[in-house]
Amino acid sequence: MLKNFVKDLGIFTYQQSLSCIFPVVIFITLAFSRAVPIPGVARYDFILVICLLTQYLMYRFGLETKDEIKVICLFHIIGLVLELYKVNFNSWSYPEEAWSKVGGVPLYSGFMYASVASYICQAWRRFDLKIVSWPKSYVAIPLGAMIYFNFFTHHFIYDFRWLLMALLFVVFYRTMVKFKVRNKIYQMPIVASFFLIGFFIWIAENIATFFGAWSYPNQEVAWSIVHFGKISSWFLLVVISILIVAQLKLFYRDAGE
């Protein structure tokens, strides 16, 4: 029993690593471009080129499907809109110069959100994910919209994130995610998966800010750990990500594709 569990854990870790190819490429590029100046090319422009090349190669070699590319592009747009808004409210900044900056935001930043979508899509396929007791679309979609808009409106009105998190537990309390490792099926509450993915993105965020992907106001003089409260933001962003992927999966299933 223990031997089989260890073997499953090893395969699970390996498949998770393959699902993280896009984020890992971004981290390597951030670290490399921080340590080695690229002559004649702004750092943010170089990162954008690598992200575009990675996206093309992943599609070219069958690591991502055409439908997954559509989802990833949607996340790129969603993330870029959020970045433009947050940077202009001084929530964080991109201090370096580049040709590919629009409104103070480098275009590569959208790929950081897209890489989350890439991970979710690949993990969904590699682990043959099944979601049990998914809430009705007329409940899930408005909840996801409220979460997304709260990222914008909390600058003007009350921050409803804790109320939204409470609603998530109510709406998804029966929802389980099932995943396959070899021939064994495992399952966990989907809210737990929201938190775990959000937590690991927070760890990734600390790595990204250390390598200068962007800077929070308290990191402009010297790097410091990202506030633990950001885990709740990533938790909610993961909810939006999985909601979009799950609703699209349901759409394609109902459409017979």
LOPA-520194 format. One line per field, with one value per residue (C-alpha): residue in one letter; x, y, z. Coordinates in steps of 0.25 Angstrom, whole numbers, m for minus. Layout:
<atoms>
r	(a/...)
east	(X/...)
north	(Y/...)
up	(Z/...)
</atoms>
This chain:
<atoms>
r	(m/l/k/n/f/v/k/d/l/g/i/f/t/y/q/q/s/l/s/c/i/f/p/v/v/i/f/i/t/l/a/f/s/r/a/v/p/i/p/g/v/a/r/y/d/f/i/l/v/i/c/l/l/t/q/y/l/m/y/r/f/g/l/e/t/k/d/e/i/k/v/i/c/l/f/h/i/i/g/l/v/l/e/l/y/k/v/n/f/n/s/w/s/y/p/e/e/a/w/s/k/v/g/g/v/p/l/y/s/g/f/m/y/a/s/v/a/s/y/i/c/q/a/w/r/r/f/d/l/k/i/v/s/w/p/k/s/y/v/a/i/p/l/g/a/m/i/y/f/n/f/f/t/h/h/f/i/y/d/f/r/w/l/l/m/a/l/l/f/v/v/f/y/r/t/m/v/k/f/k/v/r/n/k/i/y/q/m/p/i/v/a/s/f/f/l/i/g/f/f/i/w/i/a/e/n/i/a/t/f/f/g/a/w/s/y/p/n/q/e/v/a/w/s/i/v/h/f/g/k/i/s/s/w/f/l/l/v/v/i/s/i/l/i/v/a/q/l/k/l/f/y/r/d/a/g/e)
east	(0/11/19/8/5/19/19/6/12/24/16/7/19/24/11/10/24/20/7/16/25/20/21/35/40/35/43/55/54/52/64/73/69/72/86/90/87/83/90/81/68/60/58/42/43/52/42/31/38/41/27/22/32/28/13/16/25/15/5/14/18/4/6/m6/m18/m25/m36/m27/m20/m33/m35/m20/m23/m35/m27/m16/m27/m33/m20/m15/m28/m26/m11/m14/m24/m16/m3/m10/m15/m1/m4/10/19/28/39/48/47/42/36/25/19/5/0/12/9/18/10/18/10/m2/5/7/m8/m8/2/m8/m18/m8/m5/m20/m23/m11/m14/m28/m24/m12/m20/m33/m40/m55/m63/m75/m87/m82/m92/m102/m97/m107/m100/m85/m84/m89/m81/m68/m72/m74/m60/m54/m61/m57/m42/m46/m57/m50/m42/m55/m65/m64/m55/m64/m54/m57/m72/m69/m60/m71/m81/m71/m71/m86/m87/m76/m78/m82/m73/m62/m51/m46/m33/m26/m12/m8/m21/m25/m36/m33/m42/m42/m52/m50/m49/m37/m31/m34/m26/m14/m13/m14/m3/7/4/7/20/23/19/30/40/35/37/50/55/48/36/29/30/20/22/29/39/44/56/59/52/43/33/20/9/2/m11/m9/m12/m26/m25/m19/m29/m40/m33/m31/m46/m48/m38/m45/m59/m56/m49/m60/m71/m64/m63/m78/m81/m73/m78/m93/m90/m85/m70)
north	(0/10/6/9/22/26/22/30/42/42/41/52/61/58/61/74/78/76/84/95/97/111/117/110/116/130/128/124/136/145/140/139/153/159/153/154/168/166/176/185/179/184/173/173/172/160/153/156/150/137/136/137/127/118/119/115/104/98/98/93/81/77/81/91/89/100/101/102/114/121/120/124/136/140/139/148/159/158/159/170/178/176/180/193/196/192/199/212/211/209/195/191/196/191/201/197/203/195/197/187/195/201/210/206/191/182/173/160/162/156/143/142/140/132/123/120/116/108/100/98/93/83/78/76/67/60/56/54/63/61/71/65/74/86/98/103/113/123/123/120/131/143/139/139/152/158/153/159/172/173/174/187/193/191/204/212/204/193/181/169/158/152/152/146/135/131/130/121/111/112/110/99/92/79/80/70/69/55/53/40/36/23/15/20/31/42/53/66/77/87/99/92/92/107/109/100/106/120/117/112/124/133/125/127/142/143/137/146/159/155/154/167/163/175/182/185/199/192/185/197/200/186/172/167/155/158/160/148/155/153/138/142/150/138/129/137/139/123/122/131/123/109/115/119/106/98/106/105/90/89/97/88/76/81/85/71/74)
up	(0/4/m8/m18/m11/m12/m27/m29/m22/m31/m43/m38/m36/m50/m57/m48/m53/m68/m65/m60/m73/m76/m62/m61/m74/m69/m56/m63/m73/m61/m54/m67/m71/m57/m57/m71/m78/m93/m102/m110/m104/m92/m82/m83/m98/m97/m87/m96/m108/m100/m95/m110/m114/m103/m106/m121/m118/m107/m118/m129/m121/m116/m102/m103/m112/m121/m110/m99/m107/m107/m92/m90/m99/m91/m78/m85/m87/m74/m67/m75/m72/m57/m58/m65/m55/m43/m48/m50/m36/m31/m25/m32/m43/m54/m53/m65/m79/m91/m105/m101/m89/m90/m79/m71/m72/m81/m90/m84/m71/m77/m80/m65/m64/m76/m70/m59/m69/m76/m63/m61/m75/m75/m61/m65/m77/m70/m58/m65/m56/m53/m44/m36/m32/m40/m37/m47/m57/m53/m39/m43/m54/m46/m34/m43/m49/m35/m31/m43/m42/m27/m31/m37/m28/m15/m18/m17/m8/2/m1/m1/m3/11/8/m6/0/10/m2/m9/3/2/m13/m14/m1/m8/m20/m21/m31/m36/m42/m47/m44/m52/m50/m36/m34/m23/m19/m11/m8/m19/m9/m4/m18/m19/m7/m10/m24/m19/m8/m18/m27/m15/m14/m29/m27/m17/m26/m38/m30/m25/m39/m43/m50/m43/m30/m19/m12/0/m10/m17/m8/m5/m7/4/5/m1/9/14/11/m4/m3/m2/m15/m22/m16/m22/m36/m36/m34/m46/m54/m51/m53/m67/m71/m64/m71/m84/m82/m79/m91/m101/m94/m96/m110/m113/m116)
</atoms>
